[in-house]
Amino acid sequence: MVRNKIMPDTCAWIDFFNGRQTSLAESLAQSLQQHEVMTCGVVLYELLQGVRKPGEEPLVLGALRALSHLEMTRELWITAGRLSASLRNGGHILPMSDVVIAALAMGNGCAVLTVDRHFTKIPGLEVVTL
């Protein structure tokens, strides 16, 4: 698969919004400039639950509203359930949120930008780890 879209995991957004000079934040910034970033409800949820200051929420919402947003369909929920069962049978238990991100990414031709190595255990998922 030739990567042309990125689904940043929550960890990438946290580094980016906190102004950290990490390779993860820099990669996200570059992808934003190239208009290749997608987002989803799980990441939005995780970011909003972590808001600590009143002024942070409008910043997060404004940034993510400017991006293409992917939603789960019935078929993607089925894919996610099957994927989770397959991973579990192989001894890998991943959080539901990460399985949903993976299903959305695979179903929409996106790579996942993350530092979480457990994404590499998902067959067929393109992962950009730094």
N, C-alpha and C positions, 0 to 999 in steps of 0.2 A: 504494500500500500504506500502510495506517495502521500506524505503528510501535507495537508493544506489547511487543516483546521485543528485547533488545540482546545481541549477542555481542561483548564487548570483546576487542580484539586484545591481544596480550601487552604492547604498549607502554602501554596504559591501566592494566593491572594493575601494571606496574613503577612507574609514577608513584604509583598508589594505595598500594601496599605500602611504598614509600619515603617516604610522607608528603609528597610534593611538592604544593605549592599551585598546581597547574596546572588549566586548564579541563577537561582530559581526566580528571584524578583527581576533580575535583568532579562532573563529569557521571556518572562511574562510581558515586560515592558516592550521588548522587541516584537513579540507576537501581536501586541495591541497596536503597535505602529503599522504592522503589516495587515491589519484587519482580518486576522485569522482566528480570533478568540470566540469561543462559544461559552455559554453558561447554562446552568440548570437549577431547578428548585432546591435540590439537596445542598448545593454550594451556597445558594442564597440563604437558606435556613441556617446553615452552620455559621456563616459570617454574621448574620443578624443576632444569633444567640450569643455571640461573643462580643457584641458592642458594649463598651464600658462607659463611654462618654456620650452625652446627648448629641453632640455635633458630628459624631462618627456615622450614625445611621444614614443621614442624607447623602454623605459622601459615598458610602457603599451602594445605596440604592441608585444613585445617579450614575455611578460607573457601570453597574450591572444592567441597568435599563438601556444603556446605549449599545449593548451587545445582543447578538442573536441568542435567543433563549430556547432551549430544547425541553420538551415535555415527554414523559413516559406515555406510551400507548399500551393497550392491552397486550399486544404482541411483545413489546419490550419488557413488560412485567413477567410474562411467561419466560422470556429469555433470561431475565435476571434470576427467577426462581430456579430454573434448570441449571444455570451457571453456579449459583450458590450451592445447590445440591451436589453438583459434580466436584466442586472445590472441597466441600465438606467430606465427601467420600474419599477424596485424595489426601485428607488430613489437614486441609487449609480452611480455617474458619475466618472469614473476612467480615467486617462490619457491613450491615445492610446498606448503609450509605455509600460505601465504596463499590459494592456490587451494582448498585443502581447507576452510579457514575460510569462504571465500566460498560454496562449494558447500553446506556445512552451514547457513550462515545463510540462503541463498536457499531451500533445501529445507525450512526450518522457520519461515519467515516472520520472520526476525530482521534487524535492521539491524546493521552492523558499526561499532563505536565505535573510532576509530583516528586517528592523525595521519599514517599512511602514505598518501600521495596515490595510489599506484598502485592502490589498491582502487577508486578512482573510474573506472578504465578497464574495469571489469567490468560488462558490460551486465546490467541487471536487478537489480543489487545495490544495496540502500539503504545508503548510507554516511553516518555521522555523523562529520564531521571538524571539529576545533576548531583 
